[in-house]
Every structure is written in C-alpha cells, then in structure tokens.
Amino acid sequence: MNDQTQPDGSDAYEGAPEHDHGALGDAEYAEFMELAVEEGFDLEDVEGAIEEAGHGPLPVLAVVGRPNVGKSTLVNRIIGRREAVVEDKPGVTRDRVTYEAEWAGRRFKVVDTGGWEQDVLGIDASVAAQAEYAIEAADAVVFVVDAKVGATDTDEAVVRLLRKAGKPVVLCANKVDGPSGEADAAYLWSLGLGEPYPVSALHGRGTGDMLDQVLEVLPEAPRETFGGSGIGGPRRIALIGRPNVGKSSLLNKVAGEERVVVNELAGTTRDPVDELIELGGVTWKFVDTAGIRKRVHLQQGADYYASLRTAAAVEKAEVAVILIDASESISVQDQRIVTMAVEAGRAIVLAFNKWDTLDEERRYYLEREIETELGQVAWAPRVNVSARTGRHMEKLVPAIETALAGWETRVPTGRLNAFLGELVAAHPHPVRGGKQPRILFGTQAGTKPPRFVLFASGFIEAGYRRFIERRLREEFSFEGTPIHISVRVREKRGAKRK
C-alpha cells in the first residue's frame, strides 16, 4: 500500500515544473493533476509516481574486487535486503547479477560481480575478466578491497583496468569494524584512487558515507545516448544468446562479409564487437557477444562470464536480438537470457537459427516448446532464419523496426483513460472481501520501454494487471517491447491523520 495523504483541494500544483513529468507535456500534466485531485489522491504521491515511472534507464553501479572481500555482502547492504548469495568461499554467485537500489531518493542499478571461478584462466585472469565486463556496462564503480589484508597484486591489476576504463571510482575499504581498523584503510591511499571509505558491509558501518560519495559520481542518467534521441546516430542492436547459437555467423551474414571470427579459440576473452552495418538503406550498430570460452569442466564459470557479457551488451543496446538454436530444445539458459533482456527493458526480437536443419517433427515440438517455455514473450516478433544459408535474413530488419516502434510508442493520457474506462466497465475487477477495486485513471509516464502508472481505489491483483497489459497490447500495438505497469492505491480518507 502507498502512504498517501488526503488532499483537501486547496493544494495547487504550482510546484509541478520542479518535478519530472516523464513523457507528459505541461498541459497534459496539469490536466492529469486536476483529475487526481477530483479522485482524492495526494498530489505529492501522484507526482512521485509519475517521476518514478518516467525515469527511463537507470544509471549502473558496478561492485568489483577480488574474491572474499565482501562484494555480495556490500551489495545486500546497498539494496537493503539479503538477495545476493553470501558464502565464505569463492564461486557462490552464479545467476542474477543485477539489482535495483535506492539511496537518498536516487535510484540506480547495482551489478554484483561474484561467481568467481579460480581455475578458468587463473585467479588474476578471472578477476580481470569479471571487472572488465562489469566496468564496461557501468556508469560508476565501487572497488572493494579488504582493509585487513591490504592491497594485493590482484587489486593492483584491477586498478589498472579501472584507470584504463576512465570511469569514476569509489574506493571501499571493507571489513573495518571499528576505529582501530581505520588505520588499515588509510594505507589504501597508495592505490591512487583517492580517499578510501572505511566500511563494514557486514554491520553497515560507514556505508552511508560511501553511498553519499557514490551519488556524487553517479550520473543522473546513463551515459549512453540512444540513436533515436538527441543528436541521433545508428540504432544499437545486441546479438545475444547461448554460446554457439550462431551470433557471429548471423552478424557476418547480415554484413555480407567476414566481419567476426566465427570459430574462436577456447579460452579467449574479447570485448563485444561493434559493427556498423547498412541494411535496407539504414545504418545499424550491431553488438556481437561471441567468444565465450566453453569447456565442459569449466561450464559454470563460462556461463557466469557469458551472463556478464550479455548484460553489458544489453545495457548498451536498444534492441536485443535473441538467437535460439532451433535444432535443440529451449534451455534454461535461453530463458534466463530472455528474462535478462526483458528486465533491462529492451525491445526484443526472437531469432530461431538453424531453421534449415529442422524436419517436420522437430518443428512441431519446437512450436510446443515456444508456447510453454517462452510464453512470457509471446509479444516479441519472431523470425526463423539460417545464418549459414541466409534464409529469411530479409525479415530481420522489419522485425527490429517493429520492435523499436512498439518500444517508442506512447498513448496520450486522454485516449488511455477512455480505453481504461471502457475496459473497467466491460470487465470489472473481481470482488474480493466484499469490495470491488477499480482502476480510476492512469497515464503513460515514459517510453523505451512503455511505462504506465494506474491509480486505483483498492489493491489490484496480479492476474488483473496481466489482463490490462494484454489488452493494452491488443489495443495499442505494443509489439516487441516489455510493458511496465505500476499501480498506486488511493489511501482512505483520514488514514494518515493521527
């Protein structure tokens, strides 16, 4: 439930220009706020809801450091809940590496670089690989060092990476549990990264001062300027997927030449390859994520590095073209990659590669797998291609353009509320506990992806929210894009009065 006050009608919205109106223009915003007053909502809460939904992509903070310095513990402290796996040995963080956090009213993403695999290429190399991938996607970095141990050769190697990247860095001297440990932290000035902030991630000591400094160096918005805004530029397309699904082959085929090495040596770690390619008279920037080491006995470590690399590419892209090997069953890793792209809020195209190798039986079972395993992205354009033969490559760009169009679509508030009124009248929310909550009004506060704020008289169940999303897609053609819907509930009159 939202903590809201009951407006008395005397409050005006003269201060509204100080707030972020999201995608609403001034006139539309003023009209919307009048509607909020009529329905008994607190103006400050409504302004906050619009500002929150209209924020666009959040800046990214990477937490890097060698094993067992307390990165995941610090991440848990930053996000305010125990979600990153913590254990007193390396190699425990595997799957999800990105979380959303808030400090002093500022929201940002946190990338946890756990999941160490010491024997991938040696400990120094694995630290460097993770730091490299995380820094690439970050707007700022927290470098965690164990103050009790002091700076090691591995720490020095990460410092060189940080200097090369040129990203703002906050140095966290962790495991400082009391005043006596602050002398140990002072020794870390020798790293040349500025003031070390003494912190105990386990107990919370000093984390507030460190986060205040993080906000000083973290930009209000990500550094990336998408091609569809500002001064323009090529639209960015990330080719993502499991190792060996044909990402490099696809890139070479659309480019019409061998731009990327398809058969890379096992164990090499290379940056994602950016290629400017002209298709259909338009220049696109494709980001390839090939080159992940894949050996059976090192599969866990390779999977983790693959997820970091994929996350970095997705953060930099507008559209994620997710390649899936149609000749194999849809895997858990395929689904994780899809989820990663959805949670990042990118436009999505599903490309089923190696289609030319399928017989009728495999096609039948693949369709069933798509329905059951990828039902959450049934709205994504789909192309069945062969990177080897070039089959249906001409369908890729129209699918990308369709996904981008949905990603950038905005519904005017008046039209949206007319639609919501008809929807609620025809399909009211089920009665629960003798009450029937209603969607009163709403607005689309942002695009890329579309973000809606709905205001209701009571709690709206998840099933009804999914129903609203489905009908929004049907009515306004949000094809190829995730949709974010948040619901604010009107507080009962006098609920906040003591």
Disulfide bonds with the S-S distance in Angstrom:
none
